[in-house]
Amino acid sequence: MASGEITLREIQSQPEVWRNCLRTLDGVDLAALVGDRDPQNYEWLFVGCGTSYYLAQAAAATFTSLLGYSTGAIPARAVPASEVLLFPAIAAPIEQKAVFPVLISRSGHTSEVLQVAEVFRQRGMEFLAITCDGNELAQLTPRTLKLPVVEDSTVMTSSFTSMLMALQYIAARFAKQDVFVEALRSLPSSLEGLLEIYTPQVKEFARRSFEDVSFLGQGPLYPIASEASLKVMESSSSYAQFFHTLEFRHGPKSIVSESVLVGALLSETGYAEESAVLLEMKELGACTLAIANKITPEVRRSADLAIELALPIPELARLVVYLVWGQLLGSYIGLQKGLNPDLPRHLSRVVTLAG
C-alpha cells in the first residue's frame, strides 16, 4: 500500500461518511438520549484530548451560538480532559451541580477521558459519550452516541468532522433550527464538488517548502484553525502553530518570511478585519493560504492559494468544510517530505497510559 493512501482515502471519503452519520442521527431518539439535559438548565461541558479537545471547543461554540442568551441557555464550555484531572476546581468545580459533561473519544479507549468519566461517575453525574469505536467509554454510560465511522488511520479526519457534525445536529434540534439541520444535510454533496476542484490545487501547493506553518481563525473557526495546524504537525512532522487571527499581529508576525505559510480561515462576521491581517502578512513576505466562503478580489490576487467554499448556508454549519483543506495539506506536505502520513512519527492511534 502506498504511503498516505489510508489517510487520503479517509479524507476524500468524508462526504459518504457524513451521509451515513446523518442517517444514524435521524434514527436516534435524542429526547431519550439528552432531552432532559436542556441547555437552558444545564451547562454543557465538552471534554476531550488533542483533536477531540479542539472538537469540544467547536461544539461549545456551536451550542453557545445556536442557543444563545436570547433563549436563556447557559453558555457551553470546553476543557481538556487533563485539566479536569489535574485542576478540577478550575475546570469542573463540584459546586456547579447543573453540569452535563460530554466526553469525546474516537476510540472510547483514551485513558484520560476514561479517568474523567470515573471522576464524574464518582460525583454521581450523568454524562454523554460520543465515540466512533465505543469500547470502554460506551460501557460507562447509557447515554452513548456511537457514530458509524470506521477509521484506520492514526490521525483523526472523518471522525473529527463527523462527531462535530453530530454535536451541531443536536444543538440545532435543541434550538429548533430545522434550517440548520438541512444545511448540514447539504454538506456531503457540496464537499464532493469542492474536493474535485481543490484537491489538485492543494497537492500542488504542498510541493513548496515551509519552515513554519501558522493557521489563523477567530470565533468558532479558532478551534478549526487549531485542528488544521495539528493535522499538519501530525501528518508531516512539520512545525505548525495556531493563533486567533488578529492576535497574530501582536508578536507572532515576527516569524514571517517567504518560507513561512500563513493560512487564514476567514469568517464572514470578521472578514474585513481578518483579511487585512492576511494581506499584511503577504506584504511582509509570507506565503498565504485563504479559505473563506466568499473571497474578495483583493484577497484572491494576494493569496498564493485561495479556496472559496461558496456555500449558501449558515456560517456555523460550514465549520467541517473549512477543516478538510488542512487535513489534505498536512498529508501532501508529509508525502512531499518523504514521510508516510498513515504512520506519523511517535504517534499511536490511541493514547493509553500505563497503570
C-alpha positions in Angstrom: 0.0 0.0 0.0 1.4 3.4 -1.0 2.3 5.9 1.7 -0.6 8.1 2.8 -3.1 6.0 0.9 -5.2 5.2 4.0 -5.3 8.8 5.3 -6.0 10.4 1.9 -8.8 7.9 1.2 -10.4 8.6 4.5 -10.2 12.4 3.9 -11.7 12.0 0.4 -14.5 9.7 1.7 -15.9 12.2 4.2 -19.0 13.0 2.1 -20.2 9.5 2.2 -19.3 9.1 5.9 -21.3 12.2 6.7 -24.3 10.9 4.8 -24.2 7.7 6.9 -23.8 9.7 10.1 -26.8 11.9 9.3 -28.9 8.8 8.6 -27.8 7.5 12.0 -28.7 10.8 13.7 -32.1 10.8 12.1 -32.8 7.4 13.8 -31.6 8.4 17.3 -34.1 9.1 20.0 -32.5 12.4 21.0 -35.2 13.1 23.6 -34.3 9.9 25.4 -30.6 10.4 24.9 -30.2 14.1 26.0 -33.6 15.6 26.1 -33.8 16.0 29.9 -30.5 17.9 29.8 -31.8 21.0 28.2 -29.0 23.7 27.8 -31.4 26.2 29.4 -31.0 24.3 32.7 -27.6 22.6 32.3 -24.1 23.9 31.4 -22.9 21.5 28.7 -19.2 20.8 29.4 -17.4 19.3 26.4 -14.3 17.2 27.3 -11.6 15.7 25.0 -7.9 15.2 24.4 -5.9 16.5 21.4 -8.1 16.6 18.3 -11.1 15.8 20.4 -10.4 18.8 22.6 -10.5 21.1 19.5 -13.7 19.3 18.6 -15.0 20.1 22.1 -14.2 23.8 21.6 -16.0 23.9 18.2 -19.0 22.1 19.7 -19.2 24.5 22.7 -19.0 27.5 20.3 -21.9 26.0 18.3 -24.1 25.3 21.3 -23.5 28.8 22.7 -24.1 30.5 19.3 -27.1 28.5 18.2 -28.9 28.6 21.5 -27.7 32.0 22.6 -28.6 34.2 25.5 -32.0 35.1 24.0 -33.3 31.6 24.7 -32.0 31.6 28.3 -29.5 28.9 27.6 -26.4 28.5 29.7 -23.2 29.1 27.6 -21.3 25.9 26.9 -17.7 25.3 27.8 -14.8 23.0 26.6 -11.9 21.8 28.7 -9.1 19.3 28.0 -9.5 16.0 30.0 -6.2 16.6 31.7 -7.5 19.9 33.2 -10.4 18.1 34.9 -8.0 15.5 36.3 -5.2 17.9 37.5 -7.2 21.1 38.2 -10.8 20.1 38.9 -11.6 23.1 41.0 -11.0 25.3 37.9 -12.1 23.0 35.1 -15.1 21.4 36.7 -15.9 22.8 40.1 -18.0 20.5 42.1 -20.4 23.2 43.4 -21.7 23.6 39.9 -24.5 21.0 40.2 -26.2 21.6 36.9 -23.5 20.5 34.6 -23.9 18.0 31.8 -20.5 16.6 30.6 -20.0 15.4 27.1 -17.0 13.1 26.8 -15.5 12.8 23.3 -13.2 10.0 22.2 -12.9 8.4 18.7 -11.7 5.1 20.2 -13.6 5.2 23.5 -10.3 3.9 24.9 -8.4 7.1 25.7 -7.0 6.8 29.2 -7.5 10.4 30.3 -11.1 10.5 29.0 -11.9 7.3 30.9 -10.4 8.7 34.0 -12.6 11.8 33.7 -15.6 9.5 33.2 -14.8 7.9 36.6 -14.5 11.3 38.2 -17.9 12.2 37.0 -19.4 8.8 38.0 -18.0 9.2 41.5 -19.7 12.6 41.7 -23.0 11.0 40.6 -23.1 13.0 37.4 -24.6 11.6 34.2 -22.7 12.3 31.0 -23.0 11.8 27.3 -20.3 9.8 25.5 -19.7 10.5 21.8 -17.5 8.0 20.1 -16.9 6.0 16.9 -15.5 2.8 18.2 -17.3 2.5 21.5 -15.1 0.4 23.8 -14.9 1.1 27.5 -16.3 4.6 27.3 -19.6 3.3 25.8 -19.8 0.8 28.7 -19.6 3.6 31.3 -22.8 5.4 30.4 -26.2 4.5 28.8 -26.1 8.0 27.2 -23.8 7.0 24.3 -23.9 8.2 20.7 -21.8 5.8 18.6 -21.3 7.0 15.0 -20.8 4.7 12.0 -17.3 5.9 11.3 -14.6 3.3 10.6 -11.2 5.0 10.6 -8.0 3.0 10.2 -5.6 6.0 10.0 -3.7 7.2 13.1 -4.7 10.8 12.7 -8.4 11.8 13.1 -10.0 13.1 9.9 -13.6 11.9 9.2 -14.1 11.1 12.9 -13.5 14.7 13.8 -15.8 16.2 11.2 -18.5 13.5 11.8 -18.6 13.9 15.6 -18.6 17.7 15.3 -21.5 17.5 12.8 -23.4 15.2 15.2 -23.0 17.7 18.1 -24.1 20.5 15.8 -27.1 18.4 14.8 -28.0 18.0 18.5 -27.6 21.7 19.2 -29.8 22.6 16.2 -32.5 20.2 17.4 -32.5 21.9 20.9 -32.6 25.3 19.2 -35.4 24.1 16.9 -33.5 25.3 13.9 -34.6 23.0 11.1 -32.9 25.2 8.6 -29.6 24.5 10.2 -30.2 20.7 10.1 -31.0 21.0 6.4 -27.8 22.9 5.9 -25.9 20.0 7.5 -27.6 17.6 5.1 -26.3 19.7 2.1 -22.7 19.4 3.1 -21.8 15.9 1.7 -22.8 16.9 -1.9 -21.1 20.3 -1.5 -17.8 18.8 -0.3 -17.8 16.4 -3.2 -17.7 19.2 -5.6 -15.1 21.2 -3.7 -12.8 18.2 -3.4 -12.9 17.8 -7.1 -11.9 21.4 -7.7 -9.3 22.0 -4.9 -7.6 18.6 -4.2 -5.2 19.0 -7.2 -4.5 22.6 -6.1 -3.7 21.7 -2.5 -1.5 18.8 -3.7 0.5 21.2 -6.0 0.7 23.9 -3.3 2.2 21.3 -0.8 5.2 21.0 -3.1 6.5 24.2 -1.7 8.9 24.1 1.3 7.7 25.6 4.5 9.9 26.1 7.6 6.8 27.1 9.7 3.1 26.9 9.2 0.6 29.1 11.1 -3.2 28.7 10.9 -5.4 31.6 11.9 -9.0 31.8 12.9 -11.5 33.7 15.0 -14.6 32.7 17.0 -15.9 29.2 16.0 -13.1 29.0 13.4 -10.3 29.3 16.0 -10.6 25.6 17.1 -10.8 24.6 13.4 -7.6 26.5 12.8 -6.1 24.7 15.8 -7.1 21.3 14.4 -5.8 22.2 10.9 -2.4 23.1 12.5 -2.4 19.8 14.4 -3.1 17.9 11.2 -0.1 19.5 9.5 2.1 18.6 12.6 0.9 15.1 12.8 0.9 14.2 9.1 4.1 15.9 8.1 6.2 16.3 11.3 6.3 20.0 10.5 6.4 22.9 12.9 2.9 24.4 12.9 1.1 26.8 15.1 -2.3 28.4 15.6 -3.5 31.8 16.6 -6.5 34.0 16.8 -6.2 35.9 13.6 -5.9 39.4 14.9 -3.6 38.2 17.7 -1.0 37.3 15.0 -0.1 40.9 14.8 0.8 41.0 18.5 4.2 39.3 18.3 3.8 36.1 16.2 4.2 38.0 12.9 7.9 38.3 13.8 8.3 34.8 12.3 7.0 35.8 8.9 9.3 35.2 5.9 8.9 33.8 2.4 9.4 30.3 3.9 6.5 30.7 6.3 3.0 29.7 5.4 0.2 31.7 7.0 -3.2 30.1 6.4 -6.3 32.1 7.3 -9.7 30.7 7.9 -11.7 33.8 7.2 -15.2 34.2 8.7 -18.0 36.3 7.2 -18.5 38.0 10.6 -15.0 39.4 10.7 -13.9 39.2 7.1 -12.7 42.8 6.7 -10.5 42.7 9.8 -9.3 39.2 9.3 -8.4 39.5 5.6 -6.5 42.7 6.5 -4.2 40.6 8.6 -3.6 38.1 5.8 -2.9 40.9 3.3 -0.4 42.4 5.8 1.4 39.1 6.2 1.7 38.8 2.4 3.2 42.3 2.3 5.7 41.1 4.9 6.7 38.2 2.7 4.7 35.3 3.9 3.2 32.6 1.6 -0.5 32.8 2.2 -3.5 30.5 2.1 -7.0 32.0 2.2 -10.1 29.8 3.0 -13.4 31.6 3.0 -17.0 31.3 1.9 -16.6 34.2 -0.4 -13.2 35.7 -1.3 -12.8 39.3 -2.4 -10.8 40.1 -5.5 -8.1 41.8 -3.4 -7.5 38.7 -1.3 -7.7 36.4 -4.3 -5.0 38.4 -6.1 -2.8 38.4 -3.0 -3.1 34.8 -1.8 -0.8 32.0 -3.1 -3.8 29.7 -2.8 -7.4 30.7 -2.3 -10.2 28.2 -1.5 -13.7 29.6 -1.9 -16.4 27.4 -0.4 -19.4 29.3 -1.8 -21.9 27.5 0.4 -25.4 29.2 0.8 -25.8 28.0 4.4 -25.3 29.5 7.9 -21.7 30.2 8.8 -21.6 27.8 11.7 -22.8 25.0 9.5 -19.6 25.3 7.4 -17.1 24.5 10.1 -16.2 21.0 9.0 -15.7 22.1 5.4 -13.1 24.6 6.5 -11.0 21.8 8.1 -10.7 19.5 5.1 -8.1 21.6 3.4 -5.8 21.5 6.5 -6.2 17.7 6.5 -5.2 17.4 2.9 -2.4 19.9 3.2 -0.8 18.0 6.1 -0.9 14.7 4.2 0.5 16.1 1.0 3.3 18.0 2.8 4.2 14.8 4.6 4.3 12.9 1.3 6.4 15.7 -0.2 8.9 15.3 2.7 9.1 11.5 2.0 7.1 10.6 5.1 4.1 8.3 5.5 1.1 10.2 6.9 -0.5 6.8 7.7 2.2 6.2 10.2 3.2 9.5 11.9 6.3 9.5 13.9 6.0 8.8 17.7 2.2 8.6 17.4 -0.3 5.8 18.0 -4.0 5.6 17.1 -5.0 5.7 20.8 -3.2 7.3 23.8 -3.3 4.9 26.7 -1.4 5.4 30.0 0.1 2.6 32.0 -1.4 1.9 35.4 
